[in-house]
Amino acid sequence: MPPKKRSSGTPQMKELKGNMKSGSPDSSDNTVLTPERHKDKESAFVSLCEELQVTNATCDHAWRIWEKEIRPMDKANMLCSNRQLWGACLFIAGIERDGISLTFTEFQKVVGLSVKQFSSLVRNMDVNVDTISPKVDIAVTRLEKKYDVTMALYQRFVKTCEKIFADPDKAKSKELLESSWTMFLLAKGMVLQMEDDLVIAFQLLLCVLEFFTKLCMPSVLQSPYKSAVSSSTLSPLTRTSRRNQGKAKPRPPEVNMQLLETLCKEGDCNVDEVRNVYQTTFCAFLDSVGLSGLQELPPMETLSKQYEELYHKNKDFDARLFLVDDETLSPSKTELTKVEMTPRKNQCGEDVIIPVPQTPIRAAMNSIQQLRVELNSTSDQPSSHLQVYFKNCTVDPSEEITKRVEELSQVFSQRFAQAVGQQCEGLGRKRFNLGVQLYYKVMESMLKSEEKRLSVQNFSKLLNNAAFHTSLLACALEVVLSTYVGNTLKNGGFGRGCGASDSLETDLSFPWILDVFQLHAFDFYKVIESFIKAEPTLKHDMMKHLEHCEHVIMESLAWRGDSPLFELLKQSREEGTGEQADPPATLNQPLHHNHTAADLYLSPVRPSRQPPMTETEPPIPGCRPPRSNSLSLFYKKLYRMAYLRLKMLFSQLLTSHPELEPIIWTLLQHTLQNEYELMRDRHLDQLIMSAMYSICKVKNVDLRFKTIVTAYKELPNTNQETFKHVLIRDGQYDSIIVFYNLVFMQRLKTNILQYSSPRPPPLSPIPRIPCSPYKNSPLRVPGSNNVYVSPLKTRMSPVVMTPRSRILISIGESFGSADKFQKINQMVSSSDWSLKRSLEGGSTPKPLKRLRFDMDGQDEADGSKSSGESTLIQKLAEMSSTRTRIQEEKLKEESVKEHPEP
């Protein structure tokens, strides 16, 4: 059913969390478009602005994007009209200025793009790297995710209805499909804050189908649904007591359990979970729309009107249009291949099952079912074996463990309800209980392994360590959450940006659980490897997900400003140079170790002849404190991950200069070991890109930041905020170029310039990269105290810029004009950071100019152009060659290779 005209109100769009609010009526720029003000623009563009009902400010901003960013670009491969490009520019401008008033479907109808076409077009427009801001990227990503989830739900809805109703072509059956789908969309939009939660949405869909099916005449139903309706088996748990039957409040609907069980069996869904959704979420929805006591099918007109209001309120896409195969919701070829299928025999009639691709819903249901089967024999209370371990402790931890679990249960359930929907607190408790079962199971497995390894039974120190228990429970819950919502990471696992704070409460992806438990990422990291080794039933994709969480911690989360990692590094530096990690000379040795979670949580005490989890003797006076196990292992893994990232990026950009790879790595390794403060509230990849640019600069190799970030975006698990939103100083953020010029280069210029001298620093050894640290046998490699890379010499003062160090500056890529460059140069040469504020014309610190690159080869502050096309740009264009693709695939396989069967 096509959407009606736009309602008079302009409320906030839920999916974009404030990104599509109408502008303030007090500003003349935010009033309805005045065509007379835009005679400098093409008339067709102004006409489109009128059709889309944009404001004057949005029109001006969109035209600037078109003139400066899109008009000059090569549009040969984009296969779209100027009108569609203008529409995308207006969408970008509207999101950035909160100036969109139409629903997204109305916007699509005017511009003539499907959801997939639109999102692809916006992504392709990001040629200048900063055309698409983080705010727009978040909005488009949410739109894509919600579309994908709704598409998967609709496909399953159609197949299920084909099995329920006798003839979908009949008018009555068609009406049932339209009514039930519309009610589902209404329920999902009203009771679920996180509408892209596939599992809960699917369970809600089954509730809607139960509600409609039991009200149908048996003649329009197929078996076994016909017999389920005829038997009319009602759940006694949802009957209304006689005491309340005479009250005005309508009686809640009664569940036909036989019908619900049939639907759950068809959907591979746990019936207890669906019944819980029915009794809490779905019943609350029916009551809110006045349908609780309905004994007949609700009228389509009522449902459609209520959804119409919700759709316009949220400025959403109209998901009813799936029913009529509307072109605005047409899937891409990839989605069309994702049809619901079941394993089948081969043509010869042999009992050989041919595997077929799983749909998102079936894959999710299978994962959940496997998790529940593995936990079926466990309890959410400590087993008798665990209780023995508790009693063997010097200090019995039982009471504290129980108290902690109860407190965290309350916190988790409340935050879960805030994220998913206030009626879903019961679901949160059920998922928490699953996590507790896994928590106790893995704890027992860990203790049995430690008992066998150490021949001791008193684990008092470990079992009375709060950080260990909170981390272990958080890891168990992360397994449960990712099983239900998918193995995804929030925002690529890094940083914050425009709208990021809005998404914290509506996104259960990692590191949500850390925020809920107020747990430091560095503490959580300590348990991951031991957790994987202690739970052999984990699926490959879950092991891979936890390993990915570990990578996200090492690349950014562990480096947050309040992380205990910095205190450990400070203590290590005070104890002696190079103590914070194994020396670089050991990097080319295999990453074997025998450290367990117990060793890491009781660190900094090194493993000795005395078991690490029993009471230890006081340190001997005059002896240097032992090095931290957790810090040493962290740096071992960090170095290997950093080198692998560098090598992947290097293979796309500098294969013609292989001699530069060890030099770049040496600078990066030196920075991580000796200038680790550069990582505070930053991302590892920011240092990698800066190190690569600086070495190319000092070696006179033509490499621009635009080329680097363009290649970086093609790497797996990257996020544009990594190079668009970098901490500069005191809460000020800007682009990677500004970070390089004002922070990285200033701190490291003396070291960088050494690589152009006749006697450069010695090279760091190349780390040995294992396929996965979790597949290696736990053999310990002895360490070494030799320092391979000399420590950084006394730095030149940051306020001094010599002609030699000035060549390291990145110029002409973001500052725009020679005048702007001179001001920035003054800032570099001045120790007074208030000059930065004066550049913006105010006292409040503001971000510097957004990252911007010239399209015509301009790369100098004075506006001069490079002679001929950059060889590196040509290299980038040749990345599609067979040889380069093979290199990329090998590198990607090394970084994401799945774990072997346990």
C-alpha positions in Angstrom: 0.0 0.0 0.0 1.6 3.3 -1.0 2.3 5.8 1.7 -0.1 8.7 2.3 0.8 12.4 2.3 3.3 13.6 4.9 1.8 14.4 8.2 2.1 17.9 9.6 4.5 17.0 12.4 8.3 16.5 12.0 9.3 14.3 14.9 12.6 12.7 15.3 13.5 9.7 13.1 14.3 6.8 15.5 16.7 5.0 13.2 18.9 8.1 12.7 18.6 9.1 16.4 18.3 12.8 15.8 20.0 13.0 12.5 16.8 13.9 10.6 15.2 16.4 12.8 13.7 19.5 11.1 15.7 22.7 11.4 14.9 25.5 13.8 12.1 27.7 12.6 13.9 30.8 14.1 16.6 30.8 11.4 15.8 32.2 7.9 18.2 29.6 6.4 16.1 26.8 7.9 12.8 28.0 6.5 11.1 26.4 3.5 13.0 26.8 0.3 12.8 30.2 -1.4 13.6 29.6 -5.1 14.5 33.3 -5.6 17.5 32.9 -3.3 19.0 30.2 -5.5 19.3 31.7 -9.0 23.0 30.9 -9.0 22.2 27.2 -9.1 20.8 25.0 -11.9 17.1 25.3 -12.2 16.6 21.5 -12.2 18.5 21.3 -9.0 16.3 24.0 -7.4 13.2 22.2 -8.6 14.4 19.0 -7.0 14.9 20.9 -3.7 11.3 22.1 -3.9 10.0 18.5 -4.4 12.0 17.3 -1.5 10.9 20.2 0.7 14.4 21.0 1.9 15.4 24.2 3.6 17.5 27.1 2.2 20.5 26.0 4.3 20.2 22.4 3.1 20.0 23.5 -0.5 23.1 25.7 -0.2 25.1 23.0 1.6 24.1 20.3 -1.0 25.1 22.6 -3.8 28.5 23.1 -2.3 28.9 19.3 -2.0 28.0 19.0 -5.7 30.2 21.8 -6.9 33.3 20.9 -4.9 33.1 17.2 -4.5 30.8 15.4 -7.0 30.8 17.5 -10.2 34.6 17.1 -10.8 34.7 13.4 -10.1 34.7 10.6 -12.7 31.1 9.3 -12.8 31.6 6.8 -15.6 31.0 3.8 -13.4 28.3 5.2 -11.2 25.4 4.5 -13.7 23.1 7.3 -12.3 21.7 10.5 -13.4 22.5 14.0 -12.2 19.1 14.1 -10.5 20.0 11.0 -8.5 23.4 12.5 -7.6 21.7 15.7 -6.5 19.3 13.7 -4.4 22.2 12.0 -2.6 23.9 15.4 -2.1 20.6 16.7 -0.6 20.3 13.7 1.7 23.9 14.1 2.9 23.3 17.8 3.5 20.0 17.2 5.2 21.5 14.6 7.6 24.4 16.9 8.5 22.1 19.9 9.1 19.2 18.0 10.5 17.1 19.3 7.7 15.1 16.4 6.2 11.4 16.5 6.4 10.1 13.8 4.1 10.1 10.1 5.0 12.8 8.1 3.4 10.3 6.3 1.0 9.0 9.7 -0.1 12.6 10.7 -0.8 13.2 7.5 -2.8 10.1 8.1 -4.9 11.2 11.6 -5.8 14.8 10.6 -6.6 14.1 7.2 -8.1 16.4 4.9 -6.1 16.0 1.7 -4.2 17.5 1.4 -0.7 20.4 -0.7 -2.1 21.0 1.7 -5.0 20.9 4.7 -2.7 23.4 3.3 -0.1 25.7 2.1 -2.9 25.6 5.6 -4.5 26.4 7.4 -1.3 29.3 5.0 -0.6 30.7 5.6 -4.1 30.5 9.4 -3.6 33.1 9.3 -0.8 35.9 9.7 -3.3 37.5 12.6 -1.5 37.5 10.6 1.7 35.7 13.3 3.7 32.6 13.8 1.5 30.7 11.4 3.7 30.9 12.5 7.4 30.7 10.0 10.3 27.2 11.3 11.0 26.1 10.4 7.5 27.9 7.1 7.6 26.1 6.1 10.8 22.7 7.1 9.3 23.3 5.1 6.1 24.7 2.1 8.0 21.6 2.0 10.2 19.4 2.2 7.2 21.2 -0.7 5.5 21.1 -2.9 8.6 17.4 -2.3 9.2 16.6 -3.0 5.5 18.6 -6.2 5.6 16.8 -7.4 8.8 13.4 -6.5 7.5 14.1 -8.2 4.1 15.1 -11.4 5.9 12.0 -11.3 8.1 9.7 -10.7 5.1 11.2 -13.6 3.2 10.7 -15.9 6.1 7.2 -14.5 6.6 6.2 -15.3 3.0 7.5 -18.9 3.2 5.8 -19.5 6.6 2.5 -18.1 5.3 2.6 -20.4 2.3 2.6 -23.3 4.7 -0.1 -21.9 6.9 -2.7 -20.6 4.5 -4.4 -22.9 1.9 -4.2 -20.6 -1.1 -2.3 -17.3 -0.9 -3.9 -16.1 -4.1 -7.4 -16.0 -2.7 -8.6 -12.6 -1.6 -9.1 -13.7 2.0 -5.6 -15.2 2.3 -4.1 -12.1 0.7 -5.9 -9.9 3.2 -4.5 -12.1 6.0 -1.0 -11.6 4.7 -1.4 -7.9 4.4 -3.0 -7.5 7.9 -0.5 -9.8 9.7 2.5 -8.2 8.1 1.3 -4.7 8.9 0.5 -5.7 12.5 4.0 -7.1 12.8 5.6 -3.9 11.5 3.5 -1.9 13.9 4.4 -4.1 16.9 8.1 -4.1 16.0 8.1 -0.3 15.7 6.2 0.3 18.9 7.8 -2.1 21.4 11.3 -2.7 20.1 13.8 0.2 20.4 16.4 -2.0 18.6 14.4 -2.9 15.6 17.4 -4.5 13.8 17.6 -7.3 16.5 16.8 -10.2 14.1 16.1 -12.8 16.8 13.6 -10.9 18.9 11.9 -9.5 15.8 11.5 -13.0 14.5 10.1 -14.2 17.7 7.6 -11.3 17.7 6.7 -12.3 14.1 5.8 -15.8 15.3 3.6 -14.2 18.0 1.7 -12.2 15.4 1.3 -15.3 13.2 -0.1 -17.2 16.2 -2.5 -14.4 16.9 -3.9 -14.3 13.3 -3.9 -18.0 12.6 -6.0 -19.0 15.7 -8.6 -16.4 14.6 -8.9 -17.9 11.1 -11.5 -20.4 9.9 -10.0 -23.9 9.6 -11.0 -23.9 5.9 -8.3 -21.4 5.0 -5.6 -23.3 6.9 -3.3 -26.2 6.0 -2.2 -29.0 8.1 -0.8 -29.1 10.8 -2.0 -25.6 11.6 -5.7 -26.6 10.9 -5.6 -29.3 13.6 -3.8 -26.9 16.0 -6.6 -24.4 15.6 -9.3 -27.0 15.8 -8.0 -28.4 19.1 -7.9 -24.9 20.7 -5.3 -25.7 23.3 -5.0 -22.6 25.4 -2.1 -21.9 27.8 -3.3 -21.8 31.4 -0.4 -19.4 32.2 -2.1 -16.6 30.3 -5.7 -17.1 31.3 -7.4 -14.3 33.1 -8.5 -15.1 36.7 -12.2 -15.0 37.4 -11.6 -12.3 40.0 -10.6 -9.9 37.2 -13.0 -10.9 34.5 -15.6 -8.3 35.5 -13.3 -5.4 35.3 -13.2 -2.9 32.5 -9.7 -3.8 31.4 -9.8 -6.2 28.5 -8.8 -9.8 29.1 -5.3 -10.6 27.7 -5.2 -13.0 24.8 -4.9 -16.7 25.4 -2.0 -18.5 23.8 -2.8 -21.5 21.6 0.3 -23.5 22.8 -0.1 -26.3 20.2 -0.2 -23.7 17.4 2.8 -21.8 19.0 4.8 -24.9 19.3 4.1 -25.8 15.6 5.2 -22.3 14.5 8.3 -22.5 16.7 9.2 -26.0 15.3 8.9 -24.7 11.8 11.0 -21.7 12.7 13.6 -23.6 14.7 12.8 -21.3 17.6 12.8 -22.1 21.3 9.1 -22.2 22.4 9.8 -21.0 25.9 11.6 -17.8 24.6 8.7 -17.1 22.2 6.1 -17.6 24.9 8.0 -15.2 27.1 8.0 -12.6 24.2 4.2 -13.2 23.8 3.4 -12.8 27.5 5.5 -9.7 28.0 6.2 -7.8 24.8 3.3 -8.8 22.5 0.6 -8.7 25.1 1.8 -5.2 26.1 1.6 -4.1 22.4 -2.0 -5.5 22.0 -3.1 -3.7 25.1 -1.5 -0.4 23.9 -3.4 -0.5 20.6 -6.7 -1.7 22.1 -6.6 -5.2 20.6 -6.2 -7.3 23.7 -9.8 -8.6 24.0 -10.4 -9.0 20.2 -12.1 -12.2 19.3 -12.0 -11.6 15.5 -9.4 -10.5 12.9 -8.5 -6.8 13.3 -9.6 -4.6 10.5 -6.9 -3.8 8.0 -7.8 -0.1 7.9 -7.1 0.3 11.6 -3.8 -1.4 11.4 -2.7 0.5 8.3 -3.7 3.9 9.8 -1.7 3.2 13.0 1.3 2.1 11.0 1.0 5.1 8.8 1.3 7.4 11.8 4.3 5.5 13.1 6.0 5.4 9.7 5.7 9.2 9.2 6.7 9.9 12.8 10.0 7.9 12.3 10.5 9.2 8.7 11.2 5.5 7.9 11.0 3.5 4.7 7.5 2.0 4.2 8.0 -1.7 4.8 4.5 -2.5 3.7 5.8 -2.0 0.2 7.5 -5.4 0.4 3.9 -6.8 -0.1 3.7 -5.3 -3.6 7.3 -5.8 -4.6 7.8 -2.0 -4.8 10.9 -1.0 -6.6 12.1 1.2 -3.7 12.6 -2.0 -1.7 14.0 -4.1 -4.5 16.9 -6.3 -3.3 20.2 -6.5 -5.0 21.2 -9.7 -6.9 23.0 -10.9 -3.8 19.8 -10.7 -1.7 17.8 -12.5 -4.4 20.0 -15.5 -4.1 19.4 -15.8 -0.4 16.3 -17.9 -0.7 15.1 -20.1 2.1 16.3 -23.6 1.4 16.8 -26.9 3.2 19.4 -29.6 2.7 18.4 -31.9 -0.1 19.6 -35.2 -1.5 21.6 -35.5 -4.8 20.0 -36.5 -8.0 21.2 -40.1 -7.8 19.0 -40.7 -4.8 21.8 -41.4 -2.5 21.6 -40.3 1.2 24.2 -37.6 0.7 23.2 -34.2 1.9 24.1 -31.3 -0.3 24.8 -28.3 1.8 23.1 -25.0 0.8 23.6 -21.5 2.0 21.7 -20.6 5.2 19.5 -17.6 5.5 20.3 -15.1 8.3 17.3 -16.3 10.4 18.1 -20.0 10.0 21.7 -19.4 10.8 20.8 -17.5 13.9 18.3 -20.1 15.1 20.8 -22.9 14.5 23.5 -21.1 16.5 21.1 -20.4 19.4 19.9 -24.0 19.4 23.5 -25.3 19.5 24.3 -23.0 22.4 21.2 -24.1 24.4 22.1 -27.8 23.7 25.6 -27.3 25.1 24.3 -25.6 28.2 21.3 -28.0 28.7 23.2 -30.1 31.3 24.5 -27.1 33.2 23.0 -24.9 35.9 23.0 -21.2 36.7 24.3 -22.2 40.2 27.9 -23.5 41.0 28.2 -27.3 40.5 29.3 -29.6 43.3 32.8 -29.7 41.9 32.9 -25.9 41.9 31.7 -25.8 45.5 34.6 -28.0 46.5 37.1 -25.7 44.8 35.4 -22.8 46.7 35.7 -24.6 50.1 39.4 -25.4 49.5 40.2 -21.7 49.3 41.9 -19.9 52.2 39.1 -17.4 51.9 35.8 -19.0 50.7 34.7 -16.9 47.7 31.1 -18.4 47.5 29.3 -15.5 49.1 31.0 -12.8 47.1 30.5 -14.7 43.9 26.8 -15.1 44.5 26.4 -11.5 45.5 28.3 -10.3 42.5 26.2 -12.4 40.1 23.0 -11.0 41.6 24.1 -7.4 41.4 25.3 -7.8 37.8 22.1 -9.5 36.9 20.1 -6.4 37.9 22.4 -4.1 36.0 22.4 -6.3 32.9 18.6 -6.7 32.8 17.9 -3.0 33.2 20.4 -2.0 30.5 19.2 -4.7 28.2 15.6 -3.3 28.5 16.9 0.2 27.8 18.6 -1.0 24.7 15.9 -3.4 23.3 12.6 -2.2 24.8 11.2 -1.7 28.2 9.0 -4.8 27.9 12.1 -7.0 27.2 13.6 -7.0 30.7 12.5 -10.6 31.2 14.3 -11.6 28.0 17.4 -9.9 29.4 17.2 -12.0 32.5 16.9 -15.2 30.5 19.9 -14.3 28.4 21.8 -13.4 31.5 21.0 -16.8 33.0 22.4 -18.5 29.9 25.6 -16.5 30.4 25.8 -17.5 34.1 25.5 -21.1 33.1 28.4 -20.7 30.7 30.3 -18.7 33.3 30.2 -21.5 35.8 30.9 -24.1 33.2 34.1 -22.4 31.9 35.2 -21.5 35.4 35.1 -25.2 36.4 37.0 -26.2 33.3 39.7 -23.6 34.0 40.1 -24.8 37.6 40.4 -28.4 36.6 43.0 -27.5 34.0 45.0 -25.5 36.6 44.8 -28.2 39.1 46.2 -30.7 36.6 48.9 -28.2 35.6 50.0 -27.1 39.1 48.9 -30.0 41.3 47.2 -27.6 43.7 43.6 -27.2 44.8 43.8 -23.9 46.7 42.9 -21.1 44.2 42.1 -18.5 46.8 43.8 -15.6 45.2 42.3 -16.1 41.8 38.8 -16.9 43.0 38.7 -13.8 45.2 39.8 -11.6 42.4 36.8 -9.5 41.4 38.3 -8.5 38.0 38.7 -12.1 37.0 35.1 -13.0 37.8 33.6 -9.9 36.2 35.7 -10.5 33.1 34.8 -14.2 32.9 31.1 -13.5 33.2 31.3 -10.7 30.7 33.1 -13.0 28.2 30.3 -15.7 28.7 27.7 -13.0 28.1 29.4 -11.8 25.0 29.2 -15.3 23.6 25.5 -15.4 24.4 24.8 -11.9 23.0 26.8 -12.4 19.8 25.0 -15.7 19.3 21.6 -13.9 19.4 22.5 -10.6 17.7 25.3 -11.8 15.4 29.1 -11.5 15.5 29.4 -7.8 15.0 31.4 -5.0 16.5 30.0 -1.6 17.2 31.4 1.2 14.9 34.1 -1.1 13.7 35.1 -1.5 17.3 36.7 1.9 17.7 36.2 5.4 18.8 33.3 7.7 19.0 31.8 10.1 16.5 28.7 12.1 15.7 25.8 10.1 17.0 27.9 7.5 18.6 26.6 8.3 22.0 23.0 7.8 20.7 23.8 4.3 19.6 25.3 3.1 22.9 21.9 2.2 24.4 20.5 0.6 21.2 23.4 -1.6 20.2 24.3 -4.8 22.0 27.5 -5.3 20.0 30.9 -5.5 21.6 32.0 -3.5 23.7 28.5 -2.9 25.0 29.0 -5.5 27.8 32.2 -3.7 29.0 30.2 -0.5 29.3 27.4 -2.3 31.2 29.8 -3.8 33.7 32.1 -0.8 33.8 34.9 -3.2 33.0 38.3 -2.1 31.6 39.0 -3.6 28.2 42.6 -4.5 29.4 41.1 -6.7 32.2 38.6 -8.3 29.8 41.5 -9.1 27.4 43.2 -11.3 30.0 40.5 -13.9 30.0 39.8 -14.3 26.3 42.4 -16.8 25.3 41.9 -19.0 28.4 38.1 -18.9 27.9 38.5 -20.2 24.3 40.8 -23.0 25.4 38.6 -24.0 28.4 35.4 -24.2 26.3 36.1 -26.7 23.4 32.4 -26.6 22.2 32.7 -23.1 21.0 31.9 -22.8 17.3 34.6 -21.5 14.9 32.7 -18.3 14.2 32.4 -17.6 17.9 36.1 -18.3 18.5 36.8 -16.0 15.7 34.5 -13.3 17.1 36.3 -13.5 20.5 39.7 -13.2 18.8 38.3 -10.2 16.9 37.3 -8.7 20.2 40.8 -9.2 21.4 42.1 -7.4 18.4 39.8 -4.5 18.9 41.0 -4.2 22.5 44.7 -4.2 21.5 44.2 -1.7 18.7 42.1 0.9 20.6 40.0 -0.1 23.6 42.9 -0.9 25.9 44.3 2.5 25.1 41.5 4.6 26.5 42.6 7.3 28.8 41.5 5.6 32.1 42.9 2.2 31.1 45.1 0.4 33.7 47.5 -0.4 30.9 49.1 3.1 31.2 49.8 2.6 34.9 51.5 -0.7 34.2 53.6 0.9 31.4 54.5 3.7 33.8 55.6 1.3 36.5 57.6 -0.7 33.9 59.4 2.4 32.7 60.2 3.4 36.2 61.7 0.0 36.9 63.9 0.1 33.8 64.1 0.8 30.1 62.4 -1.8 27.9 60.6 -3.6 30.7 57.1 -3.1 29.3 57.4 -5.8 26.7 59.6 -8.6 25.6 62.6 -7.1 23.7 62.3 -6.7 19.9 64.9 -9.4 19.4 62.3 -12.0 20.4 59.7 -10.9 17.8 60.8 -13.4 15.2 60.3 -16.3 17.7 57.0 -18.2 17.7 54.2 -16.9 20.0 54.2 -19.8 22.4 53.4 -19.2 26.0 52.0 -21.1 29.0 50.3 -18.1 30.6 46.7 -18.8 31.8 44.1 -16.3 32.9 45.3 -17.0 36.5 48.8 -15.8 35.6 47.5 -12.7 33.9 45.0 -11.6 36.7 47.6 -12.2 39.4 50.3 -10.4 37.4 52.7 -8.6 37.7 54.1 -11.6 39.7 56.0 -13.8 37.2 55.4 -17.6 37.3 57.9 -19.2 39.5 58.5 -22.5 41.1 55.7 -21.5 43.5 52.3 -21.9 42.0 51.0 -18.5 40.9 47.6 -18.9 42.4 48.6 -19.7 46.0 49.8 -17.4 48.7 53.1 -15.9 47.7 56.1 -15.0 49.9 56.9 -11.3 50.3 59.5 -9.9 47.8 63.1 -10.0 48.7 64.4 -6.6 49.7 66.7 -5.0 47.1 65.4 -7.2 44.2 63.8 -5.6 41.2 60.1 -6.3 41.0 59.2 -9.0 38.4 57.9 -8.0 35.0 54.2 -8.1 34.3 53.0 -11.3 32.6 49.9 -9.6 31.3 51.9 -6.6 29.9 54.5 -8.8 28.3 52.0 -11.1 26.5 49.9 -8.0 25.5 52.9 -6.5 23.8 53.8 -9.7 22.1 50.4 -10.0 20.5 50.3 -6.2 19.8 53.5 -6.3 17.9 52.4 -9.2 15.7 49.0 -7.7 15.0 50.6 -4.3 14.2 53.0 -5.8 11.8 50.3 -7.8 10.0 48.2 -4.6 9.6 51.2 -2.7 8.3 52.1 -5.5 5.8 48.5 -5.6 4.5 48.5 -1.9 3.8 52.1 -1.9 2.5 51.2 -4.6 0.0 48.6 -2.3 -1.6 50.8 0.8 -1.8 54.5 0.2 -1.8 55.3 -3.1 -3.4 57.7 -1.3 -5.7 59.7 -0.2 -2.6 60.1 -3.4 -0.6 63.1 -1.9 1.2 60.8 0.5 3.1 58.8 -2.1 4.9 61.4 -3.0 7.6 62.1 0.7 8.1 58.4 1.6 8.6 58.1 -1.3 11.0 61.1 -0.2 13.0 59.6 3.2 13.4 56.2 1.8 14.4 57.7 -0.7 16.9 59.9 2.1 18.4 56.8 4.3 18.8 54.7 1.5 20.5 57.6 0.7 22.9 58.9 4.2 23.7 56.2 6.7 22.8 53.2 4.7 23.9 51.5 7.9 25.1 50.7 8.6 21.4 48.2 5.7 21.7 46.2 7.3 24.5 42.6 7.6 23.3 43.8 6.8 19.7 43.9 3.8 17.3 46.8 1.6 16.3 46.0 2.2 12.6 46.5 5.9 13.1 50.1 5.3 14.0 50.6 2.8 11.2 49.4 5.3 8.6 51.5 8.1 10.1 54.6 6.0 10.2 54.2 4.9 6.6 53.7 8.5 5.4 56.7 9.8 7.4 59.1 7.3 6.2 58.0 7.8 2.6 58.4 11.5 3.1 61.9 11.3 4.4 62.9 8.8 1.7 61.4 11.0 -1.0 58.9 8.4 -2.1 55.7 9.9 -3.5 52.9 8.8 -1.2 49.9 11.0 -0.2 47.6 10.6 2.7 44.7 10.4 0.3 46.3 7.4 -1.3 46.9 5.8 2.1 43.4 6.2 3.4 41.8 5.2 0.1 43.7 1.9 0.3 43.0 1.6 4.1 39.3 1.7 3.5 39.6 -1.5 1.5 41.1 -3.4 4.3 38.9 -5.7 6.4 37.4 -4.4 9.7 38.2 -0.7 9.2 36.2 2.3 10.0 36.3 5.8 8.5 36.4 7.5 11.9 39.9 6.1 12.3 41.3 8.6 9.9 38.6 11.3 10.1 38.2 11.7 13.9 41.7 11.6 15.5 42.5 13.1 18.9 44.7 16.1 18.6 44.8 17.5 22.1 42.5 18.2 25.1 39.4 16.8 23.6 40.0 18.3 20.2 39.6 16.0 17.2 40.5 16.3 13.6 41.8 14.4 10.6 44.8 12.0 10.4 46.7 14.7 8.5 46.3 17.2 11.3 47.3 14.6 13.9 50.4 13.7 11.8 51.5 17.4 11.5 50.8 18.6 15.0 51.3 15.5 17.1 53.0 12.5 15.5 55.7 14.3 13.5 56.4 16.8 16.3 57.0 14.0 18.8 59.1 11.7 16.5 60.8 14.0 14.0 64.2 13.5 15.4 63.8 9.7 15.2 62.3 10.0 11.7 65.1 12.1 10.3 67.6 9.5 11.5 66.5 7.2 8.7 67.8 9.6 6.1 71.2 9.8 7.8 74.3 7.8 6.8 74.0 5.8 10.1 70.2 5.0 10.5 68.9 3.2 13.6 69.2 -0.6 13.5 66.1 -2.4 12.1 63.7 -4.2 14.3 63.3 -7.9 13.6 60.1 -8.9 11.7 57.6 -10.6 14.0 56.7 -14.2 13.3 53.0 -14.3 12.5 51.1 -17.5 13.6 47.8 -18.3 12.0 46.2 -18.0 15.4 47.6 -17.9 18.9 44.9 -20.2 20.1 45.9 -23.1 17.9 49.4 -23.4 19.3 50.4 -25.7 22.1 51.2 -23.9 25.3 55.0 -24.0 25.3 56.9 -21.2 26.9 59.7 -19.4 25.0 62.4 -17.9 27.2 62.7 -14.1 27.1 65.8 -12.0 26.4 66.9 -8.7 27.9 68.8 -7.5 24.8 67.5 -4.3 23.3 67.6 -4.3 19.6 66.3 -0.8 18.8 68.2 2.0 20.5 66.0 4.3 22.6 64.9 7.6 21.2 67.6 10.2 21.5 66.8 13.5 23.2 64.1 15.1 21.1 64.4 18.5 19.6 62.0 20.9 21.1 58.6 20.8 19.4 58.6 24.6 19.0 61.7 24.5 16.8 61.1 23.8 13.1 64.3 23.5 11.0 64.4 23.3 7.2 65.4 19.7 7.6 62.5 18.7 9.8 60.0 20.9 7.8 60.1 18.5 4.9 58.2 16.0 7.1 55.1 18.1 7.2 52.1 16.9 5.1 51.1 19.9 3.1 48.5 20.8 0.4 46.2 17.9 1.3 43.9 19.5 3.9 44.7 23.1 4.6 43.3 24.4 1.3 45.3 27.6 0.8 48.8 28.9 1.4 47.4 31.4 3.9 45.8 28.6 6.0 49.1 26.7 5.8 51.0 29.7 7.2 48.6 29.9 10.1 49.0 26.2 10.8 52.8 26.6 10.5 52.6 29.3 13.2 50.6 27.0 15.4 53.3 24.3 14.9 56.0 26.8 15.8 54.1 28.2 18.8 53.9 26.6 22.2 50.7 28.7 22.8 47.8 26.5 21.8 45.4 29.4 22.2 46.5 30.4 18.6 44.4 27.5 17.4 41.4 28.9 19.0 42.0 32.3 17.4 42.1 30.7 13.9 38.5 29.8 14.4 37.5 33.3 15.6 36.4 32.4 19.0 37.4 31.2 22.5 35.8 27.8 22.3 38.1 25.1 20.8 36.8 23.9 17.5 37.9 21.2 15.1 40.3 22.2 12.3 39.1 22.0 8.7 37.9 18.6 7.6 40.2 16.3 5.7 40.1 17.3 2.1 42.2 16.3 -0.9 42.7 17.9 -4.3 41.5 15.9 -7.2 43.9 17.3 -9.8 47.3 16.3 -8.3 47.8 19.5 -6.3 50.0 18.6 -3.3 51.9 21.7 -2.4 51.1 24.6 -0.1 51.7 27.2 -2.8 49.3 25.6 -5.2 51.9 24.0 -7.5 51.0 20.7 -9.2 53.1 17.6 -9.4 54.5 16.8 -12.8 52.6 14.0 -14.3 50.3 11.5 -12.6 51.6 10.0 -9.3 53.2 6.6 -9.8 51.5 5.6 -6.5 48.1 6.6 -7.9 48.8 4.4 -10.9 49.8 1.6 -8.5 46.5 2.0 -6.7 44.7 1.7 -10.0 46.5 -1.5 -10.8 45.4 -3.2 -7.6 42.9 -5.3 -9.4 45.6 -7.3 -11.1 45.7 -11.0 -10.5 49.0 -10.9 -8.6 47.9 -8.2 -6.2 44.6 -10.0 -5.6 46.4 -13.2 -4.7 48.6 -11.2 -2.2 45.6 -9.6 -0.6 43.8 -12.9 -0.2 46.8 -14.6 1.4 47.1 -11.7 3.9 43.4 -11.7 4.7 43.5 -15.4 5.2 46.3 -15.0 7.7 44.4 -12.3 9.6 41.0 -14.0 9.8 41.9 -17.7 9.5 39.4 -19.8 11.4 40.4 -21.9 14.3 40.8 -25.7 13.8 38.2 -28.1 15.1 38.6 -28.4 18.9 
